[in-house]
Amino acid sequence: MSDPRRTPLYPRYADYPASRCIDFGGWEMPVQFYGIQQEHEAVRRQAGLFDVSHMGELEVTGADAERFLQRLTTNDVSRLAAGQAQYTLLCHPDGGVQDDLLVYMLAQERYLLVVNAANADADREWLSSHLQGDVTLTDRSADTALLALQGPLAASILSRVTDAPIGALAPFRFLQNAEVCGARALVSRTGYTGEDGFELYLDAGDALRVWDGLLQAGAPDGLLPIGLGARDTLRFEARLPLYGHELSREITPLEAGLAPFVKLGKAGGFIGREALAKQQREGVPRKLVGVEVLDRGIPRAPYAVYAGERRIGEITTGTQSPTLKRNLGLALVEAAYAARGTEVEVEIRGKRLKAVVVATPFYKRQLPEGGDRS
């Protein structure tokens, strides 16, 4: 068995007595620094700093880069301008998902793809196997560190360590070569928590300096380092999908409720378009819904979901919501049982407990009057 991979920030994990690491897709990553509940609340109320340097970064360049990405991804890359990012998916011909990812347009004929850590090698192979024309694929993962600063005070904290106009950034927009804590970074107004925030891509050699600088700048506001445990509960409350749970080779983007990111009518089509168009025409057989367990019990993946004696699906992610204090889950169920208010049961430790289909996202951040709601 090979040794686990470690990010450039691994030496800092030992600074926290309560930190605990786990294997995550072959990476030794912190599941917590202080405790999941405390870290979750810090992001919802103040701000949190995440080491997500295990993510993969792939650069696509060349005269045919846009055409290549149009064919491989479900969203419409032609709508991007330099300085804009886009959420999208890679699909197989049958509509199953290879991965979900972000595409950053760095310049004409130059893009950055940010993919899930566990899929990075497979994604690189998938993309490489479909190269056509004047396209070059370069793996930048080993040279790149990625930090995420998330929470209602994220912009205020970041503004203390950069002169870049980060406050003017709209969601899914980014600045290149911004100076942060004395290092150069790509600063993107994106994240995976349901809160406002930024993701910072920088040279791996600068990671420790920027991490330390941000924590020092945010200390008066209660900024904490955040592990994978709270990252999962935060994204769950906001109904953001996790590959291997809400998305997989067996789950299509339409079943996962991601139709806005699947442009079936875009010029040239894409891999998986025919299967997804057929699924849309004939009706999506399964839908991802929220469920709340009304009896005493917490839904967990992959607990079965029933309607009467019929097994209609299973929980993909579930927990007691740290923010809402309700026993909630995301479930992939037969479409006939997806309507809000539908009474169902979740089988927990051999017992079927009463549950009901509820609205998602479970949590939506409060925005100031006139704030952006995209």
C-alpha positions, 0 to 999 in steps of 0.5 A: 500500500502506497503512502498517503499524499500530503498537501503543502499545509500538512505541517500545520495540522499538528499545531492543533491538539484536537486535529484528526486526519483521515484517508481521503482519496489517498490523501492524509487530510484533516477531518477536524481541527477543533471539532465539527460543530464548532468549525461549522458554526464558525463558517456560518457566523464568522469565517473559516479557512480550508486547506483544499490543496488536494483538489486537481488543477488541469490546464487546457490550452490551444486554438481548439481548447474551447471546442474541446471543452464544449465537447467534453463538458455539459455547460456552455463554455462559449459563454465564458469571458476571461475572468469568469468561472463556470460549474459544469460536469463531465459525462459518459455516453450513457449520461453517468457522471465522470466528475463535476468541476469548475472551468476558469477562463484564464485567457483566450485559448487558455482554461483551468479545470478544477476537479475532485481529488479522488477523480483527478487521475481518472479525469486526466486520463478521460480528458487525454483520451478525447484530445483532438486538434490543437489542444494541450492538457497540462496537470498543474496539481502538484505545483498548486495549493488551494485555500478556501476562505468562507463565511460572512466575514470572508471579504472583510478578512481577505481585504486586510491582506490584499489591495486587490479589489476583491469586494467588487468580484461577483460570484464566479468571477476571479482575479489573476495575479492578486497579491495576498500576504505577499504571494501571487494568487488567483482569487475566485469568488466561489466556494462549497459552503453556501456562504460568501467566500473566496478560493485562492490558487497559489504556488505550493511554495507560498501555501504556508505563508498565506495560510498563516497570514490569513489566520493572523488577519482573521483572528480578531473575527474568530477565523478558524481552520476548518476540516473535511467534516464541517466542509461536508455538513456545510455543503450538505445544508446548502444542497451542494453535491458530493461526487460518490454520493449525489453524483456518480457513474450511475447518477445523471446530472438531471437526476441530481437536479443539475439541469441548469448546468446541462445545456442540451441545446448548445452548439456541437453537443457534448458527450452524454447529450443524447442519453440526457436528452432522451432522459429529459424527453421520457421523464427523469426516473429518479430525483434528488430530494430532501427528507426530514426524519420525524421520528428519533433517528438520523438518516445516513447513506445508504439507508433505504427509503420506503413508501409503504412496502415499496423501496423507492430509493436511498439516502445519499447524504444525511446528518443532524443539521448543525445549523437547523438541529433537524435530522435531514437527508438528501435522497435519490428516490423514484420521481413519483415520490419526489413531491414536497410533503410526500410521506415516506419512511427511512430504514434506520438500524432495521426500523422504519421511521417516519419521514417527509420530503422537504424543500432544499436547500435546507439552508440559504444564507441571508443576504443584505438588502439588494445583495447578489442572489445568483 
